[in-house]
Amino acid sequence: MPHILNTFDARPIHHNNKPRPKELPRAVYVRVSDMPAGYHVAAHSHDWNQLLYALEGTMTVVTEAGMWVVPPQRAVWVPPHTQHAVTCTGFTRARHLYIGRDVKVNLPGRCMVLEVSPLLRELIRAATEIPIEYDEDGEEGRLIRVLLDQLKAPDHDTLHLPAPKDSRLAKICEHLQSDPADNRTLDDWAQICGASSRTLARLFQRDTGMPFRDWRQKLRLLYALEKLAHDRPVTEVALDLGYETPSAFIAMFRKATGRTPGGYFR
């Protein structure tokens, strides 16, 4: 889980004049907020769906089901009544779409990170300019309906890190989140946790749906995305994650995302 910074970004913060609503006046309600480095929103929930879009910067969303990292030009889908906390490690320009729980969207009832196409990006931008009580039967309502049609689930949610329920695994994962370069094996952790490596491996697969090695690699990928989004050099990030060479790190990144770090953020 990302560390919360104590210093705040000096850039100006912009909020549009739409307050956080107690109830939605229309099917979709859009807010703009630019958040400084270190900004944190404690765990909370809404009575409606939420799409959190990172126009610039990176957000980390944490729920009981795990952690999602939202790099630039991506968005995270949060269904109604899902307790979630949000952290911005660097200056982040966010757009919040609140979508009524009865509105039909082609997305499941669980959190996930969505790719934001150029068309969806422009629709979100346009939606920030419309009135709160827009004409649902007019041009503005049609824009909103096209926007909703563009919300599509990805084939694979590669930016989700599931959280284990077992307390022994939770301690391992908490340590690795603070030190993702730690290369200790399950045999090493077994001596610390008082359980066999076979038991730990079985519990990792049960609780997270993946082997321990894959979980740790995904943690490193999310850590890398968070740092690279704020212009940290690839070599520096690779060394922070315990890779001996930048090429080994780039190979992992390409295998996980299908792109090099530079290509991913372009």
ZAMARGU-4260 file (C-alpha; in steps of 0.2 Angstrom, whole numbers, plus 5000, padded with zeros to 4 digits):
<rodrens>
0) 5000/5000/5000 | 5007/5017/4996 | 5015/5028/5009 | 5006/5044/5013 | 5017/5059/5010
5) 5019/5073/5022 | 5023/5087/5010 | 5010/5094/4998 | 5012/5099/4980 | 5013/5117/4977
10) 5002/5118/4961 | 4985/5126/4962 | 4971/5115/4966 | 4955/5116/4956 | 4938/5111/4961
15) 4922/5114/4951 | 4907/5122/4959 | 4898/5105/4961 | 4897/5099/4979 | 4897/5081/4985
20) 4879/5077/4984 | 4868/5068/4997 | 4858/5061/4983 | 4860/5062/4964 | 4849/5075/4955
25) 4852/5066/4938 | 4857/5049/4932 | 4875/5055/4931 | 4884/5068/4942 | 4901/5074/4938
30) 4914/5082/4949 | 4931/5089/4946 | 4945/5089/4959 | 4963/5092/4958 | 4972/5083/4973
35) 4989/5087/4980 | 5003/5074/4984 | 4999/5065/5000 | 4980/5068/4998 | 4970/5054/5007
40) 4952/5050/5008 | 4947/5038/5022 | 4937/5023/5019 | 4919/5028/5014 | 4905/5022/5003
45) 4891/5029/4992 | 4873/5024/4988 | 4878/5025/4969 | 4891/5019/4957 | 4907/5029/4955
50) 4920/5030/4941 | 4936/5038/4947 | 4946/5044/4932 | 4964/5050/4933 | 4967/5063/4920
55) 4984/5066/4927 | 4994/5057/4941 | 4990/5041/4950 | 4977/5036/4963 | 4977/5020/4974
60) 4960/5014/4979 | 4959/5001/4993 | 4944/4990/4998 | 4942/4974/5008 | 4945/4965/4992
65) 4962/4972/4989 | 4971/4987/4980 | 4969/4995/4963 | 4982/5007/4956 | 4974/5019/4944
70) 4987/5027/4932 | 4984/5042/4920 | 4971/5040/4908 | 4963/5025/4917 | 4948/5024/4929
75) 4942/5013/4943 | 4924/5007/4944 | 4917/5007/4962 | 4900/4999/4964 | 4887/5006/4977
80) 4890/5003/4996 | 4908/4998/4993 | 4919/5004/5007 | 4935/5012/4998 | 4949/5023/5003
85) 4959/5034/4990 | 4977/5040/4991 | 4986/5051/4979 | 5005/5050/4981 | 5008/5064/4968
90) 4998/5078/4961 | 4983/5071/4953 | 4969/5078/4942 | 4954/5068/4945 | 4936/5067/4938
95) 4922/5059/4948 | 4907/5052/4939 | 4893/5047/4951 | 4881/5035/4942 | 4864/5030/4949
100) 4863/5012/4955 | 4848/5009/4944 | 4857/5016/4928 | 4861/5001/4916 | 4879/5000/4913
105) 4889/4986/4905 | 4900/4983/4921 | 4900/4970/4935 | 4896/4973/4953 | 4914/4973/4958
110) 4929/4986/4958 | 4940/4986/4942 | 4951/4997/4932 | 4945/5002/4915 | 4955/5008/4900
115) 4949/5026/4895 | 4948/5028/4876 | 4951/5045/4868 | 4932/5045/4865 | 4927/5042/4883
120) 4940/5054/4889 | 4932/5068/4878 | 4915/5063/4884 | 4920/5064/4902 | 4928/5081/4899
125) 4912/5087/4891 | 4902/5080/4905 | 4911/5091/4917 | 4904/5107/4909 | 4885/5103/4909
130) 4873/5109/4922 | 4869/5099/4937 | 4851/5097/4932 | 4854/5094/4914 | 4840/5091/4902
135) 4839/5072/4901 | 4829/5072/4885 | 4840/5085/4876 | 4858/5086/4870 | 4866/5085/4887
140) 4856/5069/4891 | 4861/5061/4874 | 4879/5065/4878 | 4877/5056/4895 | 4869/5041/4887
145) 4884/5040/4874 | 4896/5041/4889 | 4888/5027/4898 | 4888/5016/4882 | 4907/5018/4882
150) 4910/5010/4899 | 4916/4993/4896 | 4925/4980/4907 | 4942/4975/4901 | 4947/4957/4897
155) 4959/4956/4912 | 4960/4967/4927 | 4979/4968/4928 | 4979/4982/4940 | 4970/4973/4955
160) 4980/4966/4969 | 4969/4955/4979 | 4970/4955/4998 | 4972/4939/5008 | 4960/4935/5023
165) 4972/4924/5032 | 4981/4934/5046 | 4998/4925/5043 | 4997/4930/5024 | 4991/4948/5029
170) 5007/4950/5039 | 5018/4944/5024 | 5009/4955/5012 | 5009/4971/5023 | 5028/4969/5024
175) 5030/4967/5006 | 5020/4982/5003 | 5032/4992/5013 | 5047/4983/5005 | 5043/4976/4988
180) 5061/4972/4984 | 5061/4958/4998 | 5065/4942/4989 | 5062/4930/5003 | 5054/4914/4997
185) 5039/4905/5005 | 5051/4893/5014 | 5059/4909/5022 | 5042/4916/5027 | 5037/4899/5034
190) 5050/4899/5047 | 5044/4916/5053 | 5025/4913/5052 | 5025/4896/5060 | 5017/4887/5046
195) 5024/4876/5032 | 5028/4883/5015 | 5015/4871/5008 | 5002/4878/5019 | 5006/4896/5015
200) 5006/4892/4996 | 4989/4884/4998 | 4982/4898/5007 | 4989/4911/4995 | 4980/4902/4981
205) 4964/4901/4990 | 4964/4919/4996 | 4971/4928/4981 | 4968/4916/4967 | 4986/4916/4962
210) 5003/4909/4968 | 5014/4919/4980 | 5026/4923/4967 | 5013/4930/4955 | 5006/4940/4969
215) 5023/4948/4973 | 5026/4952/4955 | 5009/4960/4953 | 5013/4971/4969 | 5030/4976/4961
220) 5020/4980/4945 | 5008/4992/4954 | 5022/5000/4964 | 5031/5003/4947 | 5016/5011/4939
225) 5014/5022/4954 | 5032/5028/4953 | 5033/5029/4934 | 5018/5039/4933 | 5027/5053/4943
230) 5042/5053/4931 | 5054/5042/4942 | 5068/5035/4930 | 5066/5017/4925 | 5083/5012/4932
235) 5079/5019/4949 | 5062/5010/4950 | 5070/4994/4944 | 5083/4995/4958 | 5070/5000/4971
240) 5061/4983/4966 | 5076/4972/4968 | 5079/4969/4950 | 5098/4967/4945 | 5096/4976/4929
245) 5083/4988/4921 | 5081/4976/4906 | 5075/4962/4918 | 5062/4975/4925 | 5057/4980/4908
250) 5054/4962/4903 | 5043/4959/4918 | 5033/4975/4914 | 5031/4970/4896 | 5025/4953/4900
255) 5012/4960/4912 | 5006/4974/4902 | 5010/4970/4884 | 5020/4987/4883 | 5036/4995/4889
260) 5035/5007/4903 | 5037/5022/4890 | 5024/5014/4879 | 5011/5011/4893 | 5011/5029/4898
265) 5010/5036/4881
</rodrens>
